[in-house]
């Protein structure tokens, strides 16, 4: 088995002030701020939303997040559980259209600490596009990860792909694509 080490991420994971510009839970606050593009909220459904990761592993790194605050996956009610699963499907469709990835990594870091999650009190599932050869020598020789596309460009392409999806019903006043799941 090959292992991929990302030692440059430990500084971000262990930082004391995880979200200095947020008063409470970042995943509760960001979708309420009113400017979805600025806050990287790309799509919304009734029970959940999609947020681009502001410290992506790869371009298009998104998170599917229930609106309900809580860190216990077993505590999700049936509506939220189904909505998150369906929204992950639509997110994969949108990322296929926007990013043309070869594959994806998806998953949750449950419980923080040893699981690697830096936000343990609000569930979120990472959806990370992957391409053949998307890792290179930079992290090894210079402790640097190269992200080849800016967040704004990723946001625009993914937003357009969500807007073209069959589940899209329009664009929220705040800017995210609204979905009917």
Backbone bond lengths (Angstrom), bond angles and torsions (degrees), N, CA, C in turn:
res aa  C-N    CA-C-N  psi(-1)  N-CA   C-N-CA  omega(-1)  CA-C   N-CA-C  phi
1 X - - - 1.453 - - 1.519 108.94 -
2 X 1.335 115.56 132.24 1.456 120.06 175.27 1.517 109.53 -84.61
3 X 1.326 117.05 149.62 1.452 121.83 177.34 1.517 109.17 -121.74
4 X 1.302 114.95 141.11 1.451 120.55 175.77 1.524 106.83 -111.33
5 X 1.298 116.48 122.06 1.457 121.56 179.48 1.523 109.45 -102.09
6 X 1.327 116.91 136.96 1.462 121.93 178.85 1.528 109.13 -127.69
7 X 1.334 117.67 65.86 1.466 119.74 -175.02 1.518 114.39 -64.98
8 X 1.316 118.18 -22.82 1.463 121.02 179.22 1.522 112.05 -67.83
9 X 1.345 118.69 -17.11 1.465 122.05 -178.80 1.528 112.66 -80.34
10 X 1.334 118.36 -17.05 1.465 120.31 -174.66 1.528 111.49 -63.74
11 X 1.325 117.23 -35.18 1.470 119.68 178.18 1.524 109.98 -60.76
12 X 1.317 117.97 -41.79 1.459 122.12 179.53 1.522 110.60 -68.77
13 X 1.325 117.90 -42.90 1.462 121.95 -178.37 1.527 111.49 -65.43
14 X 1.348 117.40 -39.34 1.464 121.32 -174.91 1.522 114.46 -90.55
15 X 1.315 119.00 -0.02 1.461 120.18 -178.08 1.527 110.15 -60.02
16 X 1.317 115.98 146.45 1.467 120.39 -176.93 1.521 111.82 -73.88
17 X 1.316 117.28 -48.98 1.455 120.54 -178.43 1.523 108.26 -95.75
18 X 1.334 116.58 92.99 1.456 122.67 -173.05 1.526 112.62 -62.60
19 X 1.313 117.48 -39.50 1.463 122.11 -176.68 1.518 109.21 -140.76
20 X 1.328 117.36 82.41 1.462 120.57 -172.93 1.527 115.13 -62.40
21 X 1.329 117.91 -22.84 1.465 119.55 -178.31 1.530 112.54 -98.41
22 X 1.334 117.37 15.24 1.459 121.86 -177.90 1.522 109.45 -120.99
23 X 1.340 116.02 133.83 1.459 120.82 -178.95 1.523 113.26 -81.81
24 X 1.329 117.36 -32.81 1.464 120.65 -177.78 1.520 108.67 -129.47
25 X 1.313 117.91 -128.60 1.459 123.21 178.72 1.532 109.52 -79.16
26 X 1.311 117.03 124.88 1.461 121.61 -178.36 1.525 111.51 -59.16
27 X 1.342 117.48 -37.36 1.460 120.12 -177.85 1.528 112.72 -78.63
28 X 1.309 117.39 -17.97 1.467 120.47 172.07 1.525 110.45 -84.45
29 X 1.327 116.07 -36.73 1.463 120.86 -172.99 1.524 113.78 -80.40
30 X 1.323 118.86 -43.66 1.465 120.52 -173.23 1.529 113.96 -57.18
31 X 1.341 119.54 -44.95 1.470 117.23 -179.70 1.525 114.14 -70.66
32 X 1.332 117.46 -9.53 1.470 121.24 179.57 1.526 112.68 -97.31
33 X 1.302 118.80 -5.27 1.465 121.82 -173.66 1.525 114.61 -73.44
34 X 1.325 118.13 -23.97 1.456 119.59 174.56 1.512 116.63 102.67
35 X 1.301 120.15 -19.25 1.466 121.54 176.97 1.523 107.42 -119.63
36 X 1.337 115.44 91.23 1.462 119.88 -174.45 1.522 112.89 -62.17
37 X 1.328 117.91 -40.39 1.464 118.66 -178.78 1.523 110.46 -63.06
38 X 1.314 116.65 -46.18 1.469 120.20 179.36 1.524 111.52 -60.82
39 X 1.331 116.50 -34.61 1.463 121.36 -177.82 1.523 113.02 -96.51
40 X 1.333 116.43 4.81 1.465 124.71 173.71 1.525 114.52 68.42
41 X 1.351 117.52 19.81 1.461 121.77 173.95 1.523 106.38 -81.27
42 X 1.334 117.13 113.64 1.461 120.41 -171.80 1.529 113.40 -100.91
43 X 1.341 117.21 -26.85 1.474 120.10 -179.60 1.519 109.34 -151.54
44 X 1.346 114.55 152.25 1.471 121.59 -179.14 1.519 110.05 -136.99
45 X 1.320 115.42 139.05 1.459 122.60 168.97 1.526 105.78 -123.88
46 X 1.330 117.60 -177.64 1.469 120.02 -177.08 1.524 113.38 -63.29
47 X 1.321 117.68 -39.03 1.463 121.87 -172.24 1.529 114.33 -107.35
48 X 1.346 117.31 -12.25 1.458 119.75 -172.33 1.528 110.05 -155.26
49 X 1.330 115.27 168.01 1.463 120.79 179.32 1.515 109.92 -143.70
50 X 1.338 115.86 167.43 1.464 122.34 178.32 1.519 108.35 -115.87
51 X 1.318 114.78 128.97 1.459 123.09 -178.69 1.520 108.26 -124.15
52 X 1.333 117.64 133.36 1.457 119.53 172.58 1.518 108.82 -75.68
53 X 1.318 116.22 140.55 1.456 121.68 178.91 1.525 108.85 -71.87
54 X 1.339 117.02 128.36 1.469 119.98 -178.66 1.525 112.56 -79.38
55 X 1.333 117.91 -6.26 1.463 122.78 173.19 1.528 107.26 -130.57
56 X 1.345 116.73 68.55 1.466 120.00 -169.76 1.522 113.60 -71.12
57 X 1.337 114.38 149.33 1.462 120.10 169.69 1.518 109.77 -77.92
58 X 1.333 116.89 -34.03 1.463 124.01 178.65 1.523 108.31 -145.05
59 X 1.328 118.61 159.94 1.456 119.92 174.41 1.534 110.37 -56.75
60 X 1.317 116.32 139.55 1.456 121.09 179.77 1.506 114.87 85.68
61 X 1.334 118.39 3.00 1.467 122.44 179.59 1.525 108.56 -60.38
62 X 1.326 115.87 110.91 1.467 122.40 -175.96 1.520 110.30 -117.02
63 X 1.324 115.13 166.41 1.464 121.44 174.80 1.523 108.58 -133.52
64 X 1.315 116.25 135.46 1.461 123.04 173.63 1.520 106.09 -98.41
65 X 1.351 116.33 123.64 1.464 121.00 -168.99 1.528 110.04 -133.05
66 X 1.329 117.96 126.27 1.464 118.55 173.73 1.530 109.61 -69.84
67 X 1.329 116.76 146.81 1.463 119.34 175.46 1.526 111.14 -66.50
68 X 1.331 117.36 -33.18 1.464 121.33 -178.64 1.526 109.54 -65.38
69 X 1.323 115.76 127.39 1.455 121.56 179.50 1.524 109.70 -75.10
70 X 1.318 116.13 133.67 1.455 121.14 175.41 1.510 110.75 160.07
71 X 1.327 115.61 150.30 1.447 121.37 -177.53 1.515 114.64 -107.98
72 X 1.316 117.33 5.62 1.468 121.34 -176.69 1.527 109.77 -102.68
73 X 1.314 117.01 107.00 1.460 121.40 -178.91 1.523 111.54 -59.23
74 X 1.326 116.70 -37.90 1.464 119.70 179.98 1.524 111.72 -70.36
75 X 1.326 117.54 -12.41 1.452 121.53 179.24 1.523 114.34 -88.21
76 X 1.354 117.93 -6.10 1.457 119.62 178.19 1.519 110.15 -65.90
77 X 1.333 116.48 135.42 1.467 118.17 175.79 1.529 108.76 -77.19
78 X 1.324 116.00 168.36 1.463 121.27 -174.44 1.528 112.28 -59.28
79 X 1.328 117.47 -39.49 1.465 120.38 -179.75 1.525 111.49 -63.08
80 X 1.321 116.79 -46.37 1.465 120.76 -179.63 1.528 110.77 -67.59
81 X 1.318 116.93 -40.05 1.462 121.20 179.95 1.525 110.48 -61.68
82 X 1.320 116.88 -48.11 1.463 120.89 179.24 1.524 110.98 -65.69
83 X 1.319 117.17 -41.90 1.470 120.45 -179.92 1.526 111.19 -61.76
84 X 1.316 117.52 -41.97 1.465 120.39 179.45 1.531 111.01 -65.65
85 X 1.327 116.47 -41.33 1.465 119.89 178.92 1.527 110.63 -64.91
86 X 1.314 116.81 -45.10 1.466 120.30 179.15 1.525 110.73 -65.87
87 X 1.335 116.93 -40.26 1.462 120.06 178.99 1.529 110.90 -65.37
88 X 1.317 117.50 -33.49 1.474 119.60 175.94 1.530 109.59 -64.29
89 X 1.343 117.91 -40.06 1.464 120.61 176.48 1.526 110.98 -59.77
90 X 1.326 116.96 -47.34 1.466 121.18 -179.14 1.527 109.98 -65.50
91 X 1.328 116.76 -37.05 1.466 120.91 177.65 1.521 110.47 -62.84
92 X 1.313 117.58 -43.15 1.467 120.50 177.12 1.526 110.74 -61.99
93 X 1.335 117.23 -41.33 1.473 120.61 176.08 1.526 110.48 -60.00
94 X 1.336 116.66 -47.64 1.467 120.95 -178.33 1.530 111.27 -64.02
95 X 1.328 116.63 -41.38 1.462 119.68 179.07 1.525 111.31 -67.55
96 X 1.347 117.03 -37.41 1.466 119.27 174.49 1.522 109.97 -56.70
97 X 1.328 115.57 -48.47 1.466 121.22 -177.81 1.528 111.44 -65.20
98 X 1.319 116.97 -45.32 1.467 121.10 -173.26 1.518 113.90 -81.04
99 X 1.329 116.52 -38.19 1.460 119.54 -169.22 1.528 113.85 -109.52
100 X 1.334 117.29 -21.82 1.461 119.78 -179.07 1.515 113.46 61.14
101 X 1.321 116.89 38.22 1.464 120.89 -178.10 1.519 111.58 -67.61
102 X 1.322 115.85 155.31 1.461 121.97 176.44 1.522 111.67 -83.68
103 X 1.338 116.40 -26.70 1.468 121.28 -175.98 1.526 107.79 -164.94
104 X 1.334 116.07 178.62 1.469 121.63 179.98 1.515 110.54 -141.53
105 X 1.325 114.96 150.11 1.456 122.53 163.13 1.519 105.59 -108.68
106 X 1.342 116.95 132.69 1.455 120.79 173.85 1.510 107.95 -130.78
107 X 1.324 116.83 149.83 1.449 118.97 176.31 1.508 113.37 167.30
108 X 1.340 113.63 167.98 1.458 122.84 179.87 1.521 109.51 -117.47
109 X 1.326 116.06 145.40 1.454 122.54 171.35 1.529 106.30 -103.07
110 X 1.310 116.78 95.22 1.463 121.13 -174.52 1.523 110.92 -92.54
111 X 1.314 116.56 127.60 1.453 121.34 176.13 1.509 115.44 95.41
112 X 1.327 118.04 0.11 1.462 120.55 177.95 1.511 112.13 61.47
113 X 1.316 116.62 -151.99 1.462 124.06 176.37 1.511 114.98 34.51
114 X 1.326 117.21 -108.22 1.458 120.39 -175.51 1.528 113.89 -62.82
115 X 1.319 117.75 -23.34 1.466 120.75 179.58 1.526 111.36 -78.71
116 X 1.326 117.81 -10.55 1.451 121.44 177.02 1.511 114.82 92.03
117 X 1.316 117.37 -1.82 1.455 119.47 -178.25 1.514 112.41 -80.61
118 X 1.320 116.26 138.83 1.458 119.16 177.70 1.525 111.22 -97.64
119 X 1.328 117.46 -14.29 1.466 122.02 175.66 1.515 106.30 -123.80
120 X 1.317 116.30 100.23 1.457 119.52 -173.64 1.520 113.76 -100.17
121 X 1.331 117.90 -8.70 1.462 118.91 -174.81 1.529 113.73 -99.58
122 X 1.341 117.75 5.84 1.467 120.92 175.05 1.533 107.32 -144.43
123 X 1.324 115.76 116.31 1.456 121.29 -178.47 1.520 111.71 -56.29
124 X 1.313 115.33 145.28 1.454 121.74 173.50 1.525 107.98 -161.92
125 X 1.315 115.70 141.41 1.463 120.54 178.48 1.516 109.58 -113.44
126 X 1.324 114.97 125.65 1.456 121.47 179.11 1.524 109.78 -79.02
127 X 1.331 116.10 140.45 1.452 123.16 172.42 1.531 105.43 -128.51
128 X 1.328 115.80 108.64 1.462 120.95 -172.73 1.528 109.99 -115.28
129 X 1.345 117.12 113.66 1.466 119.57 175.24 1.529 110.55 -64.41
130 X 1.328 115.45 144.39 1.464 120.89 179.15 1.528 109.33 -133.02
131 X 1.308 116.34 147.66 1.453 123.77 177.74 1.519 108.26 -131.44
132 X 1.313 116.72 149.29 1.456 119.80 173.09 1.517 109.47 -57.89
133 X 1.330 117.32 127.02 1.464 121.20 179.63 1.511 114.18 79.49
134 X 1.354 118.32 19.03 1.475 119.32 -178.38 1.529 113.10 -78.19
135 X 1.309 117.56 -0.93 1.463 119.77 171.23 1.526 107.27 -111.62
136 X 1.305 116.32 152.52 1.457 119.74 -177.36 1.523 110.08 -147.11
137 X 1.292 117.35 -164.85 1.459 122.86 -175.29 1.526 114.07 -78.79
138 X 1.321 118.91 -16.08 1.466 121.38 -173.40 1.531 113.65 -56.71
139 X 1.332 119.78 -47.93 1.464 118.37 179.95 1.524 112.97 -62.58
140 X 1.317 116.48 -32.21 1.465 120.41 -176.94 1.519 111.12 -74.61
141 X 1.326 117.40 -47.17 1.455 119.52 -172.90 1.518 114.52 -92.37
142 X 1.341 117.63 -20.19 1.463 117.47 -176.64 1.520 113.73 -134.14
143 X 1.338 117.36 12.19 1.456 121.30 177.93 1.535 110.65 53.02
144 X 1.353 116.12 40.90 1.449 122.15 -175.23 1.519 110.03 -134.56
145 X 1.328 116.13 132.59 1.471 121.89 174.29 1.518 107.19 -101.81
146 X 1.320 117.72 129.57 1.450 122.78 -179.60 1.527 108.54 -97.38
147 X 1.326 116.37 118.02 1.457 122.62 173.64 1.523 105.40 -103.64
148 X 1.328 116.40 118.47 1.461 120.39 -168.45 1.525 114.94 -86.57
149 X 1.329 116.82 0.13 1.462 119.42 179.28 1.523 109.16 -141.56
150 X 1.321 117.05 138.75 1.454 121.77 178.53 1.517 111.75 -70.77
151 X 1.348 116.41 153.67 1.462 121.47 -179.88 1.527 112.16 -59.14
152 X 1.308 117.71 -38.46 1.458 120.64 179.59 1.519 112.09 -63.17
153 X 1.327 117.01 -42.39 1.459 120.90 178.22 1.527 110.81 -66.80
154 X 1.334 116.52 -42.26 1.471 120.14 176.81 1.518 109.84 -61.46
155 X 1.336 116.56 -45.57 1.459 120.92 -179.67 1.529 110.68 -56.43
156 X 1.330 116.87 -48.92 1.463 120.46 -176.80 1.527 111.42 -61.22
157 X 1.323 117.68 -45.16 1.465 121.18 -178.36 1.524 111.29 -65.95
158 X 1.329 117.00 -42.51 1.463 121.12 -178.90 1.529 110.16 -70.99
159 X 1.322 117.18 -40.92 1.471 122.07 176.40 1.530 109.89 -56.60
160 X 1.329 117.33 -47.29 1.459 121.21 179.39 1.524 111.17 -61.88
161 X 1.329 117.05 -39.39 1.463 120.59 179.78 1.527 110.96 -67.43
162 X 1.335 117.86 -40.90 1.469 119.92 174.36 1.531 110.27 -61.88
163 X 1.326 117.32 -41.92 1.470 121.38 -178.73 1.523 111.75 -62.74
164 X 1.322 117.61 -29.90 1.463 122.21 179.46 1.525 112.95 -84.54
165 X 1.323 118.10 -8.29 1.468 121.84 -176.32 1.532 110.72 -72.21
166 X 1.317 115.98 149.51 1.471 121.24 178.99 1.527 112.71 -59.51
167 X 1.334 118.14 -27.06 1.463 121.35 -178.50 1.527 112.96 -81.50
168 X 1.330 117.63 -9.31 1.468 121.20 -177.88 1.525 110.62 -70.31
169 X 1.343 114.55 135.60 1.466 120.11 177.53 1.520 111.81 -116.55
170 X 1.308 118.08 -4.61 1.461 120.93 -179.73 1.506 110.76 152.27
171 X 1.321 114.38 -162.78 1.462 121.31 178.74 1.515 107.66 -124.18
172 X 1.333 116.64 128.18 1.465 121.79 178.64 1.521 109.58 -63.73
173 X 1.317 116.06 156.42 1.464 120.81 177.74 1.524 111.20 -55.15
174 X 1.321 116.38 -32.81 1.458 121.43 -179.44 1.512 112.66 -78.02
175 X 1.343 118.44 -13.82 1.453 120.88 174.09 1.515 117.48 120.15
176 X 1.324 119.17 -22.89 1.463 120.98 -179.00 1.525 110.57 -74.24
177 X 1.317 115.64 153.83 1.458 121.42 174.77 1.523 107.73 -73.30
178 X 1.324 117.06 133.33 1.468 120.77 176.48 1.522 108.19 -94.85
179 X 1.327 114.54 140.88 1.452 121.93 -175.52 1.511 110.94 -125.77
180 X 1.317 116.33 145.32 1.460 122.19 173.42 1.517 106.53 -110.98
181 X 1.332 115.14 108.58 1.466 119.89 -177.64 1.516 109.17 -102.11
